[in-house]
Amino acid sequence: MRDTAGFTLIETLLVVALISVLAGMTAPAVSAGIDRYEVISASQQVAGTIRTARYQAVGKNRILKVRFDYPEAGQFQIVDADDAAIGLVQHLDDDIQFGDFTDLEFSTSGRLTSGVAATIVITNGDADQNRTVVVSKNGQVELHTQAEEEAGG
């Protein structure tokens, strides 16, 4: 009597087919999650740079600006009143870009010199993935999803 242990070819092919179907079903969800993460990460980077500019404006007792799509598209940088670089140029990922934005200028008290709140939209082109950085006239920075902005939140 021969003792056989192992799997038949049919059993192995069924397992491979099942794994392929499951992988095919999860791929779109994983892709959407990666897209969402990239936009969230970029918006957090932008918000952090804005906060840094505000703190440096107060700490250095100088008017500082955050310029977007500067010096090139997809880049942003903290500069002084004469557009001289204060920090390093920050880069967005290749598939991320600025939607609506206004360059920001902080007074020595950390407030926006424009006297009105400003918004910067970070997008990957998918309307569901947009994130908005809102800067109050007092200089406080908040992150919002596109849905929160449309709902007035």
C-alpha positions as CSV (number, residue, x, y, z in Angstrom):
1,M,0.0,0.0,0.0
2,R,1.3,3.4,-1.0
3,D,0.9,6.3,1.5
4,T,0.4,9.5,-0.4
5,A,0.6,12.9,1.2
6,G,0.2,16.1,-0.6
7,F,-2.2,18.0,-2.9
8,T,-3.5,17.1,-6.3
9,L,-3.1,19.4,-9.3
10,I,-6.8,20.2,-9.2
11,E,-6.7,21.2,-5.5
12,T,-3.6,23.4,-6.1
13,L,-5.3,25.1,-9.1
14,L,-8.4,25.8,-7.1
15,V,-6.5,27.5,-4.3
16,V,-4.5,29.6,-6.9
17,A,-7.8,30.6,-8.6
18,L,-9.4,31.6,-5.3
19,I,-6.4,33.7,-4.3
20,S,-6.4,35.4,-7.7
21,V,-10.1,36.3,-7.4
22,L,-9.7,37.7,-3.9
23,A,-6.6,39.7,-4.9
24,G,-8.6,41.1,-7.9
25,M,-11.4,42.2,-5.6
26,T,-9.2,44.0,-3.1
27,A,-6.9,45.8,-5.6
28,P,-9.3,48.8,-6.2
29,A,-9.8,49.3,-2.5
30,V,-6.0,49.2,-1.8
31,S,-5.4,51.7,-4.7
32,A,-8.1,54.1,-3.4
33,G,-6.5,53.9,0.1
34,I,-3.1,54.7,-1.3
35,D,-4.5,57.7,-3.2
36,R,-6.3,58.9,-0.1
37,Y,-3.1,58.5,2.0
38,E,-1.1,60.5,-0.5
39,V,-3.5,63.5,-0.4
40,I,-3.8,63.4,3.4
41,S,0.0,63.2,3.8
42,A,0.5,66.2,1.4
43,S,-2.1,68.3,3.2
44,Q,-0.4,67.6,6.5
45,Q,2.9,68.6,5.0
46,V,1.4,71.9,3.8
47,A,-0.3,72.6,7.1
48,G,3.0,71.9,9.0
49,T,4.9,74.3,6.7
50,I,2.2,77.0,7.3
51,R,2.5,76.5,11.1
52,T,6.3,76.7,10.8
53,A,6.0,80.0,8.9
54,R,3.6,81.4,11.5
55,Y,5.9,80.4,14.4
56,Q,9.0,81.8,12.7
57,A,7.2,85.1,11.9
58,V,6.6,85.6,15.6
59,G,9.9,84.2,16.8
60,K,12.0,86.2,14.3
61,N,9.8,89.2,14.5
62,R,9.6,89.3,10.7
63,I,6.8,89.2,8.2
64,L,7.0,85.9,6.4
65,K,5.1,84.3,3.6
66,V,4.2,80.9,2.4
67,R,4.2,80.8,-1.4
68,F,2.5,78.0,-3.3
69,D,3.4,76.7,-6.8
70,Y,6.7,78.5,-6.0
71,P,9.4,78.5,-7.3
72,E,7.8,75.9,-9.6
73,A,4.4,74.1,-10.0
74,G,3.9,71.6,-7.2
75,Q,6.4,73.3,-4.9
76,F,6.0,75.6,-1.9
77,Q,8.3,77.6,0.3
78,I,8.6,79.9,3.2
79,V,10.0,83.3,2.1
80,D,10.5,86.7,3.7
81,A,8.8,89.9,2.5
82,D,11.3,90.3,-0.3
83,D,10.8,86.6,-1.5
84,A,14.2,85.5,-0.1
85,A,14.1,81.9,0.9
86,I,13.8,81.2,4.6
87,G,13.3,77.4,4.4
88,L,13.9,74.7,1.9
89,V,11.7,74.2,-1.1
90,Q,8.9,71.7,-0.3
91,H,7.7,69.3,-3.0
92,L,4.3,67.7,-3.6
93,D,4.3,64.1,-5.0
94,D,4.0,64.0,-8.8
95,D,0.3,63.1,-8.8
96,I,-0.7,65.7,-6.2
97,Q,-1.2,69.4,-6.9
98,F,-2.6,72.5,-5.5
99,G,-6.3,73.3,-6.4
100,D,-7.4,76.7,-5.1
101,F,-4.9,78.6,-3.1
102,T,-3.8,82.0,-2.0
103,D,-0.2,82.8,-0.9
104,L,-0.1,83.5,2.8
105,E,1.6,86.3,4.7
106,F,2.0,86.3,8.4
107,S,2.6,89.4,10.5
108,T,5.0,89.5,13.5
109,S,2.1,88.7,15.7
110,G,1.3,85.5,13.7
111,R,-1.8,86.8,12.1
112,L,-2.6,86.8,8.4
113,T,-1.8,90.3,7.0
114,S,-4.8,90.0,4.7
115,G,-7.2,90.1,7.7
116,V,-9.3,87.3,6.2
117,A,-9.2,83.5,6.4
118,A,-7.5,81.7,3.5
119,T,-7.9,78.2,2.1
120,I,-5.5,76.0,0.2
121,V,-6.9,72.9,-1.6
122,I,-4.6,69.9,-2.2
123,T,-5.9,67.4,-4.8
124,N,-5.0,64.4,-6.8
125,G,-7.7,65.3,-9.4
126,D,-10.3,63.0,-7.8
127,A,-13.0,65.1,-6.2
128,D,-13.4,62.6,-3.4
129,Q,-9.7,62.9,-2.4
130,N,-9.4,66.7,-2.0
131,R,-8.2,68.1,1.3
132,T,-8.5,71.7,2.3
133,V,-6.1,73.6,4.6
134,V,-8.0,76.4,6.3
135,V,-6.0,79.3,7.9
136,S,-8.0,81.6,10.1
137,K,-7.3,85.3,10.1
138,N,-5.7,84.7,13.5
139,G,-3.3,82.3,11.9
140,Q,-4.7,79.0,13.2
141,V,-4.5,76.1,10.8
142,E,-7.1,73.3,10.3
143,L,-7.4,70.4,7.9
144,H,-10.8,69.6,6.3
145,T,-12.0,67.0,3.8
146,Q,-13.9,68.2,0.7
147,A,-17.1,66.8,2.2
148,E,-16.7,68.8,5.4
149,E,-16.2,72.0,3.3
150,E,-19.3,71.4,1.2
151,A,-21.3,70.7,4.4
152,G,-20.1,74.0,5.9
153,G,-18.0,72.3,8.6
